[in-house]
Amino acid sequence: MTLPREVREVAAAVRALVLDVDGVLTDGRLHYGAEGEVLKVFHSRDGFGMKLAQAEGIELGVITARQGAPLERRLDDLGVRHRLVGREDKRAALLALAKTLDLDLAHVAYVGDDVIDLPALRAVGLPISVADGHPKARAAARWVTSVPGGRGAAREVIDGLLEARGRLDAACEEMLSHLHAG
């Protein structure tokens, strides 16, 4: 992937990546089980990318208006510490997270897909929308992924951030070495 130069420069300075869940880490559909439980489907490449990002020192955060055990389980599996769930005011949640991480929002990338994400998208240095995001989310973004949410969009973003740092190939090789050594 080749990011435009102006996006690549901002991407290289990103120190934290914050993701929406429904429509970004999932395809946005909600599946209800027989007991009324909500089931979510996550893409494994997004998860591997999140591990790569963490290994490269990029702080990961999740801000979502919804809550639930499937999400908590997935975030536990991935070691995502910064999770602001049940938060409809995503800008306020983002500001709180940036304060916790002691980061200027200019060094934060946010990936969203709908109008609820607009205040967060407008607040960060690198606003990103998924390919199938709402037109207003795509218009607010400096980068729109080539794939839709839930289909590897988070991985595409992470690969782009690592590529902008000149670390994508090395990060993948180091992760493979680590996996084979264990």
C-alpha positions in Angstrom: 0.0 0.0 0.0 1.2 3.4 -0.8 -0.2 6.3 1.3 -0.2 9.8 -0.1 2.9 11.7 1.2 0.9 14.1 3.4 -0.9 11.1 5.0 2.3 9.1 5.4 4.0 12.0 7.2 1.2 12.2 9.8 0.9 8.4 10.0 4.6 8.2 10.8 4.1 10.4 13.9 1.1 8.4 15.2 1.7 7.1 18.8 -1.8 5.9 19.5 -4.5 4.2 17.4 -8.0 4.3 18.6 -10.7 2.1 17.0 -14.4 2.1 17.0 -15.8 -1.5 17.2 -19.1 -2.0 15.4 -18.5 -1.2 11.7 -14.7 -1.1 12.1 -13.5 -4.2 14.0 -16.8 -5.9 13.0 -18.9 -5.6 9.9 -21.5 -3.7 11.9 -24.1 -6.4 11.9 -25.4 -7.6 15.2 -26.3 -11.2 15.6 -28.7 -12.2 18.4 -28.6 -15.7 19.9 -31.6 -17.6 21.2 -31.2 -16.2 24.6 -30.9 -12.6 23.3 -27.1 -12.4 23.6 -25.3 -10.4 21.0 -22.7 -12.3 19.0 -19.9 -10.5 17.2 -17.5 -11.6 14.5 -14.0 -10.3 14.4 -11.4 -10.7 11.7 -8.2 -12.6 12.7 -6.0 -10.3 10.6 -7.1 -7.3 12.5 -6.1 -9.1 15.7 -2.7 -10.0 14.4 -2.2 -6.4 13.2 -3.2 -5.2 16.7 -0.5 -7.4 18.2 2.0 -6.0 15.6 1.1 -2.4 16.6 1.5 -3.1 20.3 4.9 -4.7 19.6 6.0 -1.6 17.8 5.0 0.7 20.6 1.7 2.0 19.3 -0.8 2.4 22.0 -4.1 0.8 21.2 -7.5 2.0 22.4 -11.1 1.2 21.7 -14.0 3.5 22.1 -17.5 2.1 21.5 -21.0 3.0 22.4 -21.9 -0.7 23.0 -20.9 -3.1 25.7 -20.8 -6.8 26.0 -18.9 -10.0 26.9 -17.9 -10.9 23.3 -16.1 -7.5 23.0 -14.4 -7.8 26.4 -13.3 -11.3 25.6 -11.7 -10.3 22.3 -10.0 -7.3 23.8 -8.7 -9.5 26.6 -7.3 -12.0 24.0 -5.5 -9.1 22.3 -4.2 -7.4 25.4 -6.0 -4.1 24.7 -5.8 -2.2 27.9 -7.4 1.1 26.9 -11.1 0.4 26.4 -13.8 2.9 26.8 -17.1 1.0 26.4 -20.6 2.3 26.6 -19.4 5.7 25.6 -21.6 7.6 23.1 -19.6 10.8 23.5 -16.6 9.5 21.6 -14.8 12.9 21.6 -15.0 13.1 25.4 -13.8 9.5 25.7 -11.0 10.3 23.2 -9.9 13.4 25.2 -9.9 11.3 28.4 -7.8 8.6 26.8 -5.3 11.1 25.4 -4.9 12.6 28.8 -4.3 9.2 30.3 -1.7 8.5 27.7 -0.2 12.0 28.0 -0.6 12.4 24.2 -1.4 15.4 22.0 -4.3 14.5 19.7 -2.1 15.4 16.8 -0.4 12.1 17.4 -3.6 10.0 17.5 -5.3 8.2 14.7 -9.0 7.3 15.1 -10.9 4.9 12.9 -14.6 5.3 12.7 -17.5 4.5 10.4 -20.6 6.5 11.3 -21.8 9.9 12.3 -21.4 9.1 16.0 -17.7 9.0 15.2 -17.5 12.5 13.7 -16.5 14.4 16.8 -13.6 12.0 17.4 -12.6 12.0 13.7 -12.5 15.8 13.8 -10.4 15.9 16.9 -7.4 13.8 15.9 -4.3 14.3 13.8 -5.2 11.3 11.5 -8.9 10.7 11.0 -9.6 7.4 9.2 -12.8 5.8 7.9 -13.5 2.4 6.6 -14.4 1.9 3.0 -18.1 1.2 3.8 -18.3 4.0 6.3 -21.2 6.5 6.3 -20.5 9.2 3.6 -20.1 11.9 6.4 -17.4 9.7 8.1 -15.6 9.2 4.9 -15.7 12.9 4.1 -14.2 13.7 7.6 -11.4 11.3 7.0 -7.9 12.0 5.6 -7.6 8.3 4.8 -10.3 5.9 3.7 -9.4 2.2 3.8 -9.8 0.1 0.7 -11.6 -2.7 2.6 -14.8 -2.5 4.6 -15.1 -2.7 8.4 -14.8 -6.2 9.8 -12.9 -7.4 6.7 -9.4 -6.4 7.7 -9.7 -2.6 7.7 -7.9 -2.3 11.1 -5.1 -4.4 9.7 -4.8 -2.2 6.6 -4.5 0.8 8.9 -1.9 -0.8 11.1 0.1 -1.9 8.1 0.0 1.6 6.8 1.1 3.1 10.1 4.0 0.7 10.3 4.9 1.2 6.6 5.0 5.0 7.2 7.5 4.3 10.0 9.5 2.1 7.7 8.9 -0.8 10.0 6.3 -3.0 8.3 8.5 -5.7 6.9 10.8 -5.8 10.0 7.8 -5.9 12.4 6.3 -8.9 10.6 9.6 -10.7 10.6 10.2 -10.0 14.2 6.8 -11.2 15.1 7.4 -14.4 13.1 10.7 -14.9 14.9 9.1 -14.4 18.3 6.3 -16.9 17.4 8.8 -19.6 16.2 11.1 -19.1 19.2 8.2 -19.7 21.7 
